[in-house]
Amino acid sequence: MSKLIYLDNGATSFPKPPEVYDFMDHFYRNFGVNPGRSGYDLCVETGELVENTRKMLTRFFNGADPNRLCFGYNSTDALNLIIFGMLKPGDHAVTTTLEHNSVLRPLYHLSRTGVEVDYVPFDKAGFVDPDDFPKRFKKNTKLVIINHASNVIGTIQPIREIGMHCREHGVPFAIDASQSAGKIPVDIEDAFADVVAFTGHKSLLGPTGIGGLYVREGIEIRLTRAGGTGVRSAVRTHLEEYPYRLEFGTLNVLGVAGLHAGLKWILHKGLEAVHRHEMTLTTKLRDGLKAIDRVTMYCQDDLADHISVLPFNVTGMEAMNVGTILDVDHNIACRTGLHCAPLVHEGLGTDKAHGAVRFGIGPFNTEEQIDAAIGGIKEIAEMARK
Ligand SMILES: Cc1ncc(COP(=O)(O)O)c(C=O)c1O
């Protein structure tokens, strides 16, 4: 069997740069202790890596204060802290139909307890209209939360324009940067954003189990959890000050180490160069698939404001079956179904057909792999015709 062609980088990046595996191994063997809890040298050194990574990520998101960069487990974890910590019964929130379930589901839960939610739809090309947001603002609007880059159709949303409206109306603005961080700049200042949620295992090229959020000064997120912080143990309630405020229990230091190495790799290569490589391959894939009879693509006509995920269907065959044949006959990994974003598929009209096939291209994919994927889909389209 040929070597696996991994085109599921929208779900998680794989493989990671060799430097990530090497550094994680080295770090965990030599420094894998609980940071910030004690004064012995090893503990201090482990703490230094955590604090350095906090600083790196703060710079990366153009934040001002590394203490406001809090580590958690992934975006879902960070988004839950944001949504449950910023909204309460009687509040109103504005989001979009481009959201992942890690935003939709916390909001659905809250809507059962008296939080009202408005969903801004996306247009035919896959973008929301920034001017749609202020029209929905009310006196009790307490949060706008938006997916920076869609994990289904890849469109990069106009967050700066949305952020300007939010700032003008004094509405806190949160960005889900799960797909964008590590692919395109996520600049909290430029976007007039107040909170950014990120996950380490996608384009930041770290391992699973590490992520977090950056919270701008002046924005408060209520405590929805409590636990150990390693410092000031005599205080009865969870500490109010950042970063402890939004960190609970022992940090995933191994994850921090991997994220550190992943981010270093990206900064060394240059965000723009990595994105250019991915979009060159995405364009080739789009063009190749477009030329195949029976292939329908969604929101891929103009790839200017896109990241490297590409959804499509083959007429006459369910997405899931296309995925199975790609896997079994072609050794190609992709993601099929609703991609944890059911409202996107409702908007595209693909929900009834059980979703779509999604290719997600990463920094280590090659032209040959893209040719193989196009060839595989050609064969599948032929099968579907019979
Ligand atoms: C846009 C978006 N938001 C949130 C998430 C959740 O990320 P995680 O599973 O790392 O929490 C994902 C993951 O697919 C995503 O694509």
PDBQT file of the ligand as one rigid body, heavy atoms in Angstrom, charges set to zero:
ROOT
HETATM    1  C1  LIG A 401     -13.541  26.796  14.014  1.00  0.00    +0.000 C 
HETATM    2  C2  LIG A 401     -13.286  25.833  15.113  1.00  0.00    +0.000 A 
HETATM    3  N1  LIG A 401     -13.592  26.184  16.372  1.00  0.00    +0.000 NA
HETATM    4  C3  LIG A 401     -13.355  25.357  17.402  1.00  0.00    +0.000 A 
HETATM    5  C4  LIG A 401     -12.805  24.120  17.208  1.00  0.00    +0.000 A 
HETATM    6  C5  LIG A 401     -12.564  23.235  18.384  1.00  0.00    +0.000 C 
HETATM    7  O1  LIG A 401     -11.219  22.978  18.531  1.00  0.00    +0.000 OA
HETATM    8  P1  LIG A 401     -10.760  21.909  19.628  1.00  0.00    +0.000 P 
HETATM    9  O2  LIG A 401     -11.369  20.611  19.226  1.00  0.00    +0.000 OA
HETATM   10  O3  LIG A 401      -9.274  21.900  19.542  1.00  0.00    +0.000 OA
HETATM   11  O4  LIG A 401     -11.274  22.394  20.918  1.00  0.00    +0.000 OA
HETATM   12  C6  LIG A 401     -12.482  23.699  15.907  1.00  0.00    +0.000 A 
HETATM   13  C7  LIG A 401     -11.954  22.348  15.659  1.00  0.00    +0.000 C 
HETATM   14  O5  LIG A 401     -12.194  21.733  14.655  1.00  0.00    +0.000 OA
HETATM   15  C8  LIG A 401     -12.720  24.588  14.837  1.00  0.00    +0.000 A 
HETATM   16  O6  LIG A 401     -12.434  24.252  13.595  1.00  0.00    +0.000 OA
ENDROOT
TORSDOF 0
